[in-house]
Amino acid sequence: MSPDEFTGGWIRVSIALGNAAPLEDMLVWWLQSTSRHADLRVPLEAEGEGVAFAGTTVWEPPSLTWLPALELTPSGFPDTGVVSWDGEELLERGTTVIDGVSVPYLERWRRLPDTSAPLLALSRPGGRLVRTGNLALTLVDERPGGGEFHAVAWRKHAGGWMLDHCWPPAAKAPPPPPDCDLIAGTSVVLRDGLTWTVDDSRELVQTYG
């Protein structure tokens, strides 16, 4: 279970690998409910591959560990970062593996507006959905049945949920259900016609200083 200071939506500002200067060549959203996460990374340039994963988050101070239940490309190594604060921005330090070599990294994250509540996480076999306020990510893995992996980022407007970005470019996945009282442990049918289990649900609005 993650403490409230980590819940909500985050955008990665930069990443520094080894001794290299910080840069950002991807649009990276990390959405965190009370115990579930979803992460989508789309390249800003025409070249490049997207990254997507979703699962459970564990907080063991001073580290966060992301345990994926769905992954576009399995990493093969633990995703654990030591976190700290620089003002209102979250810093994550750890190591990653590049071409078989462990490389230290430093990521800087900034909280996205209007993402403190409601918090919602849904799951089904081959599917994960996390909503934080006006943003949501849906990941669906249809590869076991001969299909594809779909990761879709949603943004809520007055008229409902609109696609913000996705990977691959033609990805399709259901948006969150209409606003209603959902209780953890119950289920809901989404637009794909399938039943999803409610893993996390919280309506309480949080204020962050």
N, C-alpha and C positions, 0 to 999 in steps of 0.2 A: 504494500500500500504506500502510495506516495503522499507526503505531506502537502498541504494546500499551497505552499509557496511554489511548487512545481507544476500544479495543475493549470490548464489553459492551453492556449496556442502560442507557439514559438516559431520565429523565423531565424535561420542562421545568418548572421552578419558576415562571418568570415571563418576561414580555417587556415591555420599555419602548420605546415608539415616540416618536421625537423627544424632546421635553421632558416627555412624560407620565410619570406614576408607573408603576412596574412593576405588572403585573396578570397574571392567567392565567384565561382563559375557555374553555380547551380542555384535554382530556386528550391529552397529546403524548408518544408513545413514539418514540425513535430507537434502533434496534438496529444495532450496528456489528460486523461480522466483520472479518477481517484486511484485506479490500479491498472488501467490499460493504456497503451500507446499506439499511435499510427504515425508513420514517417514516410514522406514522399519527397524525392529529390529529382528534379527535372533539369537537364542541361540547358544553360542559357544560349549556347551556340548550337548550330545545326548538327555538328558532330557531338558524339558523346552518348552515353547510355544512362537511362534513368535507374534509380534505386528506390525500392519500396519494401517496407516490412511493417509488421504489426504484431503485438503480443502483450505480455505482462511486464510491468515495471516494478523493480525491487529497490527500495531505499535502505542502504546500510551505510550510515554516515562514515566518511564523507563522500560515498560513492553511490551513483545510480547505475543499475544494471538493467538493460533492455533484453528481455528474453523473447525472441520472436516465435510466434506460432505460424505466421506466414512470411515468406521471404521471396522476393523476385529472384535474387541470386544469393544462395546461402554463403555466409561469410567464412564459416569454418573456424571462427575464433570468438571468444567471449566479447560482448559489447558492454564494457564497463568503463565509466569515466568518473574521475574525481571532480566534484563541482564546487564552485565558490562564486562569490558575487563581486562585481565591479559596478558599484552603484545599483542601478536597476537591471543591468545586464548579467546574464548567467554565463560563467566560464566553465568549460568542460575540458579536462586534461586527461590524456590516456595514451595508449599506443595502438597503432593499426599495423596491418601487415601489407606491404607493397612488394611485389615480386619476391615473396618469401622472406623479406627482411622486416623486422619490427622497427617502426618509425614513430617517434613521439608526435603528438598533435595537440593543438590548442584550438578549440572552437569557441566562438562568441555567439551567444543567442540573445535575441530581443523579444520580449513579449508582444504578441499581436493584440491590437485593440479589440474590444467587444468579444472576448473569448473566455471570460471568467465563469460564465454560467449561461444556460444549463450545461451540465456535463453528462455525457451519455456514451456508453460503449455497448455494442451489439456483436454477437458472433453466431456463426453457423459453420458446419464443416466446409472448409475452403473459403470462408468469408470473415472479414473483420470490418467494423465500422466504429469510428470514434468521432464524437461531436464535442466541440468546445465553443459554446456561445454561437456566433454567427458563422463559424467555419466547421467543416467536417471532411473526413477522409474515409473513403470506402475502398477496401482491397478485396479482390475476388480472384482466387486461383482455380482456373478451370483446366489446367494442364493435365491432371490425372485422367480426365475424361476426353482428352484430345483437343481441348480448347486452349485458351491463352490466359495470361495473367493480366488483370486489369486493376489499375490504381487511379482513382478519380478524386480530385479536390473540389469541394463544394463551398460556395459562399451564399449566405442567405440574404435575399433582398425582400422588398415588400411583397413581391409576387411569388415568393417561394425560393426554393433552392436552385441556384444556377451553377453550371460547370465553370470552374475557375481555371484549372489546368489538369492535365492527366498524363499518364504514361502507360503504354505507348500512346502516340498521338490519337489513335482511334479507339482508345479504351472506353468501355461502357460498364457502369456499375450503379446500383440503386442509391439514390440520396437517402438521407435520414427520414424517418416517418414524420408525419405532421405533428405539430406541438400537441402533446397530450401527456397525461400522467402515466409514466411508465415505471414499474417497480422492478428492482433487481430480482432475478429469478423467474420472471414471467417471460412471455414471448410476444412477438409482433410480426405481422406479415408485411414485407416491404414490396416495392413495385416490381421486383423480380418474381413475385408470387411465391416466394419461399419464406419459411418461418425462421426468424432470428431470435436468439435468446438475449435477454437484457442482462448484461454483466454488471454495469455501473449505471446509476441514474441519480442525479442530484440537481435540484432546481435552485439551491441556495446561491445567491449572488455574493461573490467574494470581492473585497476591496483590497488592492495591493498598494502599498506606499513606496 
